[in-house]
C-alpha cells in the first residue's frame, strides 16, 4: 500500500529525472606579463619601464637595419669580385657602338635644324643722364614733398627751381600750375644783365666751373669770356647744380604786445595800439581737437616753420597758453584769417587759415579759450590749422617739441 503523504507536512521533493544545475565557467588566468605590469605600475615604475622598453626597441631596430645593409653590401662586393662578372665588365668597357639615325628632311628643310638668329645674351640699353629741365603740371593732392619724391629730388629743389612761381612759400603750389623739374638737386637761376659768374656762384655756394660745365646750360668755356662780365644772354635760365638757395622771411615778423604795429604791412588784421595783460605759463597745449598732420610738417629746409594740423571746417581753435592777442584778422600773404598771441617772456603762437576769428586786438585770452574756427582761407588746399611757435631765444621752434 503506498505511503500516504501528509499534505500539511512540508517536504522537499527532488524529481528523479531532473538535470543538475549548470556549473559557472571558470575565467582563464591573466597572463603573467600583465600581472607583472600591474605590479610595476603599482610600485610606480610604469613610466620608467616604458622608457626603457622604448629605448631597447629602438636600439634593436637600428641594429637590424645595420645588419641588413651590411649583408646586401657584402653580396654586392662579392658579385663585383666574381671572375665572370669582371670578364664581362672588361668586355663592355670599350666604346658603345652607335647606329646613325635616318636623315629626316621635309620639303627641302635644313637638315641641320633651325638657325638661331637671336643672341643668348641680353644687352640692356644704356640709361643716359638727364640734363634738360622738365615741365610738370601740378595735380590735386600734390605737394612739393610728393613731387620731389616722384623725381628723386629734395623738396627744397622744387622750391628753388620755381622761385619765380612759388616764391618762398610751399603753400603757393596749386593744381594746374606748371613747375620746372631740375635734373639734379640745386637752383634754377635766371641770368640778369650786369651779373658776374663769381658773384652768382658764391651766392649759391658753388664754383663758376660748376655752372659753366653743366651740359644742360650750353655754355662754352672757351667763349664765355671774362667771369666778371661773361657772354651769357639776359634772362637765360641756368641750372646751378648743388646750389643752395635762401628764403625771405617777410610774412610774420616778430609781433610784440608793446609794438604790434610792426605787422601793419601784413594786412588789415594788424593791431595798432600797445597792450598789456596776462602772461603765459610757458606750458603749451594742443590748439585743436586733432593731433595729426593734414599737410606739411615742420620743415625749415622748405621754409615751412609750422605744422599743419588736420581737422574740419568749423572745428574750434584754442589758445595754446595765456596771453594777449596782437594780430586778429586777414593776412594778405597767404595765411588768410590769422591770429597771433603774445605770451610774454619772448614767446608767441600763430594760428592761420581760419574760417572765423572770434577774438580782437588787445584781448586777454587764457589757455584753452576758443579763439576762432578752423578753415581753409588764404593759400590753402583744404581745411587745416597752420600753427607756428616763436621764441626770442630759439627762433621759430618745432611745435612737436613743446605741445603737451
RORO-200657 format. One record per residue (C-alpha): x, y, z; residue number from 1; residue in three letters. Coordinates in steps of 0.1 Angstrom, whole numbers, plus 5000, padded with zeros to 4 digits. Example, Ala and Ser with C-alpha at 12.3 -4.5 7.8 and 13.67 -1.06 7.14 Angstrom:
<rs>
R   c1   c2   c3   i  aa
R 5123 4955 5078   1 ALA
R 5137 4989 5071   2 SER
</rs>
This chain:
<rs>
R   c1   c2   c3   i  aa
R 5000 5000 5000   1 UNK
R 5015 5033 4990   2 UNK
R 5027 5056 5017   3 UNK
R 5004 5085 5024   4 UNK
R 5018 5119 5023   5 UNK
R 5006 5144 5047   6 UNK
R 4996 5175 5027   7 UNK
R 5003 5197 5057   8 UNK
R 5038 5183 5061   9 UNK
R 5064 5204 5043  10 UNK
R 5088 5182 5024  11 UNK
R 5113 5189 4996  12 UNK
R 5110 5166 4967  13 UNK
R 5136 5162 4941  14 UNK
R 5124 5149 4908  15 UNK
R 5142 5119 4898  16 UNK
R 5148 5128 4862  17 UNK
R 5157 5165 4868  18 UNK
R 5191 5176 4854  19 UNK
R 5217 5191 4878  20 UNK
R 5222 5229 4876  21 UNK
R 5249 5240 4852  22 UNK
R 5283 5250 4866  23 UNK
R 5297 5286 4862  24 UNK
R 5326 5287 4837  25 UNK
R 5360 5294 4852  26 UNK
R 5377 5325 4838  27 UNK
R 5411 5320 4822  28 UNK
R 5440 5331 4843  29 UNK
R 5456 5365 4835  30 UNK
R 5489 5365 4815  31 UNK
R 5519 5367 4837  32 UNK
R 5533 5397 4819  33 UNK
R 5501 5416 4825  34 UNK
R 5503 5408 4862  35 UNK
R 5539 5419 4863  36 UNK
R 5530 5452 4845  37 UNK
R 5502 5459 4870  38 UNK
R 5527 5453 4899  39 UNK
R 5552 5477 4883  40 UNK
R 5526 5504 4879  41 UNK
R 5515 5498 4915  42 UNK
R 5551 5503 4926  43 UNK
R 5555 5535 4905  44 UNK
R 5578 5520 4878  45 UNK
R 5554 5522 4849  46 UNK
R 5567 5553 4831  47 UNK
R 5604 5544 4836  48 UNK
R 5597 5508 4824  49 UNK
R 5580 5522 4792  50 UNK
R 5610 5545 4785  51 UNK
R 5635 5516 4790  52 UNK
R 5614 5494 4767  53 UNK
R 5612 5520 4740  54 UNK
R 5650 5527 4741  55 UNK
R 5657 5490 4738  56 UNK
R 5633 5485 4709  57 UNK
R 5648 5515 4691  58 UNK
R 5683 5501 4696  59 UNK
R 5672 5467 4683  60 UNK
R 5656 5483 4652  61 UNK
R 5688 5502 4644  62 UNK
R 5710 5471 4648  63 UNK
R 5686 5452 4625  64 UNK
R 5688 5479 4598  65 UNK
R 5726 5480 4600  66 UNK
R 5728 5442 4597  67 UNK
R 5706 5442 4566  68 UNK
R 5726 5469 4550  69 UNK
R 5759 5451 4557  70 UNK
R 5745 5419 4543  71 UNK
R 5735 5434 4510  72 UNK
R 5767 5454 4507  73 UNK
R 5788 5422 4511  74 UNK
R 5767 5405 4485  75 UNK
R 5772 5434 4460  76 UNK
R 5810 5434 4467  77 UNK
R 5812 5396 4462  78 UNK
R 5792 5399 4429  79 UNK
R 5815 5426 4416  80 UNK
R 5846 5405 4425  81 UNK
R 5833 5374 4408  82 UNK
R 5857 5364 4379  83 UNK
R 5828 5360 4355  84 UNK
R 5814 5394 4362  85 UNK
R 5849 5410 4359  86 UNK
R 5854 5395 4325  87 UNK
R 5820 5407 4313  88 UNK
R 5828 5442 4325  89 UNK
R 5861 5443 4307  90 UNK
R 5844 5431 4275  91 UNK
R 5819 5460 4278  92 UNK
R 5845 5487 4287  93 UNK
R 5851 5496 4251  94 UNK
R 5831 5523 4232  95 UNK
R 5795 5515 4227  96 UNK
R 5786 5510 4191  97 UNK
R 5761 5535 4178  98 UNK
R 5738 5535 4148  99 UNK
R 5732 5567 4129 100 UNK
R 5695 5577 4128 101 UNK
R 5679 5581 4093 102 UNK
R 5681 5615 4078 103 UNK
R 5648 5634 4083 104 UNK
R 5642 5660 4056 105 UNK
R 5609 5675 4047 106 UNK
R 5603 5697 4017 107 UNK
R 5639 5710 4014 108 UNK
R 5642 5719 4051 109 UNK
R 5676 5725 4066 110 UNK
R 5687 5691 4079 111 UNK
R 5708 5708 4105 112 UNK
R 5679 5724 4122 113 UNK
R 5667 5760 4126 114 UNK
R 5695 5785 4129 115 UNK
R 5694 5808 4160 116 UNK
R 5693 5845 4149 117 UNK
R 5689 5860 4184 118 UNK
R 5718 5862 4208 119 UNK
R 5716 5845 4241 120 UNK
R 5730 5875 4260 121 UNK
R 5706 5904 4267 122 UNK
R 5721 5938 4261 123 UNK
R 5704 5964 4283 124 UNK
R 5702 5999 4269 125 UNK
R 5725 6025 4285 126 UNK
R 5704 6048 4307 127 UNK
R 5717 6083 4298 128 UNK
R 5719 6110 4324 129 UNK
R 5692 6137 4322 130 UNK
R 5704 6172 4317 131 UNK
R 5674 6190 4304 132 UNK
R 5647 6207 4327 133 UNK
R 5613 6191 4325 134 UNK
R 5579 6205 4330 135 UNK
R 5553 6191 4354 136 UNK
R 5517 6200 4358 137 UNK
R 5505 6200 4395 138 UNK
R 5477 6176 4402 139 UNK
R 5452 6177 4430 140 UNK
R 5468 6164 4462 141 UNK
R 5503 6172 4451 142 UNK
R 5528 6189 4474 143 UNK
R 5565 6198 4470 144 UNK
R 5572 6167 4490 145 UNK
R 5553 6143 4468 146 UNK
R 5566 6159 4436 147 UNK
R 5602 6157 4449 148 UNK
R 5597 6120 4457 149 UNK
R 5585 6113 4422 150 UNK
R 5616 6127 4406 151 UNK
R 5641 6117 4434 152 UNK
R 5649 6153 4444 153 UNK
R 5649 6172 4476 154 UNK
R 5618 6192 4484 155 UNK
R 5638 6224 4485 156 UNK
R 5649 6218 4449 157 UNK
R 5612 6221 4439 158 UNK
R 5610 6254 4456 159 UNK
R 5644 6267 4444 160 UNK
R 5636 6255 4409 161 UNK
R 5604 6276 4409 162 UNK
R 5613 6307 4428 163 UNK
R 5596 6328 4402 164 UNK
R 5563 6309 4406 165 UNK
R 5562 6298 4442 166 UNK
R 5583 6324 4458 167 UNK
R 5594 6312 4492 168 UNK
R 5562 6296 4503 169 UNK
R 5554 6259 4497 170 UNK
R 5517 6266 4502 171 UNK
R 5516 6285 4470 172 UNK
R 5516 6253 4450 173 UNK
R 5482 6249 4433 174 UNK
R 5466 6223 4409 175 UNK
R 5471 6232 4373 176 UNK
R 5504 6251 4378 177 UNK
R 5533 6242 4356 178 UNK
R 5566 6237 4375 179 UNK
R 5602 6232 4365 180 UNK
R 5617 6199 4375 181 UNK
R 5655 6201 4376 182 UNK
R 5676 6171 4366 183 UNK
R 5697 6174 4398 184 UNK
R 5693 6190 4432 185 UNK
R 5701 6226 4430 186 UNK
R 5687 6260 4420 187 UNK
R 5672 6274 4387 188 UNK
R 5686 6309 4382 189 UNK
R 5675 6335 4356 190 UNK
R 5705 6354 4344 191 UNK
R 5703 6392 4347 192 UNK
R 5724 6418 4328 193 UNK
R 5754 6430 4348 194 UNK
R 5758 6398 4369 195 UNK
R 5791 6381 4372 196 UNK
R 5798 6344 4374 197 UNK
R 5819 6347 4405 198 UNK
R 5792 6365 4424 199 UNK
R 5764 6342 4414 200 UNK
R 5784 6311 4421 201 UNK
R 5794 6324 4456 202 UNK
R 5758 6333 4464 203 UNK
R 5747 6297 4457 204 UNK
R 5777 6281 4473 205 UNK
R 5793 6266 4441 206 UNK
R 5821 6274 4417 207 UNK
R 5818 6292 4383 208 UNK
R 5830 6260 4367 209 UNK
R 5801 6241 4382 210 UNK
R 5778 6264 4362 211 UNK
R 5798 6266 4330 212 UNK
R 5804 6228 4328 213 UNK
R 5769 6217 4333 214 UNK
R 5759 6203 4298 215 UNK
R 5723 6215 4300 216 UNK
R 5734 6251 4303 217 UNK
R 5751 6250 4269 218 UNK
R 5779 6274 4279 219 UNK
R 5812 6271 4261 220 UNK
R 5842 6276 4285 221 UNK
R 5863 6289 4255 222 UNK
R 5839 6316 4246 223 UNK
R 5825 6325 4280 224 UNK
R 5849 6354 4283 225 UNK
R 5856 6373 4315 226 UNK
R 5838 6358 4345 227 UNK
R 5830 6394 4357 228 UNK
R 5812 6401 4325 229 UNK
R 5805 6367 4308 230 UNK
R 5789 6362 4275 231 UNK
R 5756 6350 4288 232 UNK
R 5724 6364 4274 233 UNK
R 5700 6381 4298 234 UNK
R 5670 6361 4311 235 UNK
R 5688 6328 4302 236 UNK
R 5678 6301 4327 237 UNK
R 5707 6283 4342 238 UNK
R 5708 6252 4363 239 UNK
R 5731 6256 4394 240 UNK
R 5739 6220 4403 241 UNK
R 5744 6216 4440 242 UNK
R 5734 6252 4447 243 UNK
R 5718 6263 4479 244 UNK
R 5690 6289 4478 245 UNK
R 5679 6312 4505 246 UNK
R 5645 6323 4518 247 UNK
R 5630 6356 4526 248 UNK
R 5610 6359 4559 249 UNK
R 5586 6386 4551 250 UNK
R 5553 6371 4562 251 UNK
R 5553 6370 4600 252 UNK
R 5578 6393 4617 253 UNK
R 5581 6393 4655 254 UNK
R 5549 6410 4668 255 UNK
R 5552 6421 4704 256 UNK
R 5524 6433 4727 257 UNK
R 5544 6465 4732 258 UNK
R 5546 6473 4694 259 UNK
R 5522 6452 4673 260 UNK
R 5521 6478 4646 261 UNK
R 5553 6464 4631 262 UNK
R 5529 6439 4613 263 UNK
R 5508 6466 4597 264 UNK
R 5522 6456 4562 265 UNK
R 5508 6421 4566 266 UNK
R 5471 6430 4562 267 UNK
R 5441 6445 4578 268 UNK
R 5443 6422 4608 269 UNK
R 5473 6441 4622 270 UNK
R 5468 6457 4656 271 UNK
R 5479 6493 4662 272 UNK
R 5479 6501 4699 273 UNK
R 5502 6490 4727 274 UNK
R 5488 6463 4750 275 UNK
R 5495 6448 4784 276 UNK
R 5479 6418 4801 277 UNK
R 5482 6383 4813 278 UNK
R 5515 6364 4810 279 UNK
R 5517 6329 4798 280 UNK
R 5526 6298 4818 281 UNK
R 5550 6287 4791 282 UNK
R 5533 6253 4791 283 UNK
R 5515 6249 4757 284 UNK
R 5486 6227 4749 285 UNK
R 5474 6214 4715 286 UNK
R 5453 6242 4698 287 UNK
R 5429 6218 4682 288 UNK
R 5409 6186 4690 289 UNK
R 5430 6166 4665 290 UNK
R 5467 6157 4669 291 UNK
R 5478 6146 4635 292 UNK
R 5491 6163 4603 293 UNK
R 5470 6172 4573 294 UNK
R 5497 6187 4551 295 UNK
R 5532 6200 4557 296 UNK
R 5553 6191 4588 297 UNK
R 5578 6214 4604 298 UNK
R 5604 6218 4576 299 UNK
R 5629 6247 4578 300 UNK
R 5647 6235 4547 301 UNK
R 5615 6243 4527 302 UNK
R 5607 6275 4546 303 UNK
R 5578 6259 4565 304 UNK
R 5583 6267 4602 305 UNK
R 5550 6253 4613 306 UNK
R 5528 6221 4615 307 UNK
R 5496 6218 4596 308 UNK
R 5471 6201 4620 309 UNK
R 5442 6182 4605 310 UNK
R 5405 6189 4611 311 UNK
R 5373 6200 4596 312 UNK
R 5359 6234 4588 313 UNK
R 5343 6249 4619 314 UNK
R 5364 6229 4645 315 UNK
R 5373 6251 4675 316 UNK
R 5408 6266 4677 317 UNK
R 5421 6270 4713 318 UNK
R 5447 6294 4728 319 UNK
R 5478 6272 4735 320 UNK
R 5486 6294 4765 321 UNK
R 5476 6326 4783 322 UNK
R 5485 6358 4765 323 UNK
R 5474 6389 4746 324 UNK
R 5461 6390 4710 325 UNK
R 5484 6411 4689 326 UNK
R 5471 6402 4654 327 UNK
R 5434 6393 4646 328 UNK
R 5421 6392 4611 329 UNK
R 5431 6389 4574 330 UNK
R 5467 6383 4563 331 UNK
R 5475 6394 4527 332 UNK
R 5503 6370 4522 333 UNK
R 5486 6336 4520 334 UNK
R 5477 6330 4557 335 UNK
R 5441 6341 4553 336 UNK
R 5423 6347 4586 337 UNK
R 5451 6347 4612 338 UNK
R 5456 6352 4649 339 UNK
R 5489 6359 4668 340 UNK
R 5491 6357 4706 341 UNK
R 5519 6372 4726 342 UNK
R 5525 6351 4757 343 UNK
R 5552 6372 4773 344 UNK
R 5587 6361 4781 345 UNK
R 5595 6363 4744 346 UNK
R 5570 6336 4732 347 UNK
R 5543 6338 4705 348 UNK
R 5520 6314 4688 349 UNK
R 5504 6319 4653 350 UNK
R 5471 6304 4640 351 UNK
R 5464 6307 4603 352 UNK
R 5438 6297 4576 353 UNK
R 5409 6301 4600 354 UNK
R 5374 6304 4588 355 UNK
R 5365 6328 4616 356 UNK
R 5383 6349 4641 357 UNK
R 5364 6353 4674 358 UNK
R 5389 6375 4693 359 UNK
R 5401 6411 4689 360 UNK
R 5433 6431 4692 361 UNK
R 5445 6435 4728 362 UNK
R 5421 6409 4742 363 UNK
R 5434 6388 4771 364 UNK
R 5430 6350 4765 365 UNK
R 5436 6321 4787 366 UNK
R 5449 6286 4779 367 UNK
R 5421 6266 4763 368 UNK
R 5399 6295 4753 369 UNK
R 5383 6293 4719 370 UNK
R 5398 6320 4697 371 UNK
R 5385 6310 4663 372 UNK
R 5373 6283 4639 373 UNK
R 5393 6261 4616 374 UNK
R 5390 6268 4579 375 UNK
R 5409 6270 4546 376 UNK
R 5413 6307 4539 377 UNK
R 5443 6322 4521 378 UNK
R 5467 6299 4502 379 UNK
R 5453 6266 4514 380 UNK
R 5443 6234 4497 381 UNK
R 5420 6222 4524 382 UNK
R 5408 6227 4560 383 UNK
R 5436 6226 4585 384 UNK
R 5454 6248 4611 385 UNK
R 5488 6262 4602 386 UNK
R 5503 6265 4637 387 UNK
R 5537 6283 4645 388 UNK
R 5556 6288 4677 389 UNK
R 5583 6315 4680 390 UNK
R 5607 6323 4708 391 UNK
R 5630 6353 4711 392 UNK
R 5658 6330 4723 393 UNK
R 5653 6300 4700 394 UNK
R 5636 6315 4669 395 UNK
R 5609 6295 4652 396 UNK
R 5608 6262 4670 397 UNK
R 5593 6228 4662 398 UNK
R 5559 6227 4679 399 UNK
R 5561 6189 4683 400 UNK
R 5588 6196 4709 401 UNK
R 5567 6219 4731 402 UNK
R 5530 6209 4728 403 UNK
R 5515 6188 4757 404 UNK
</rs>
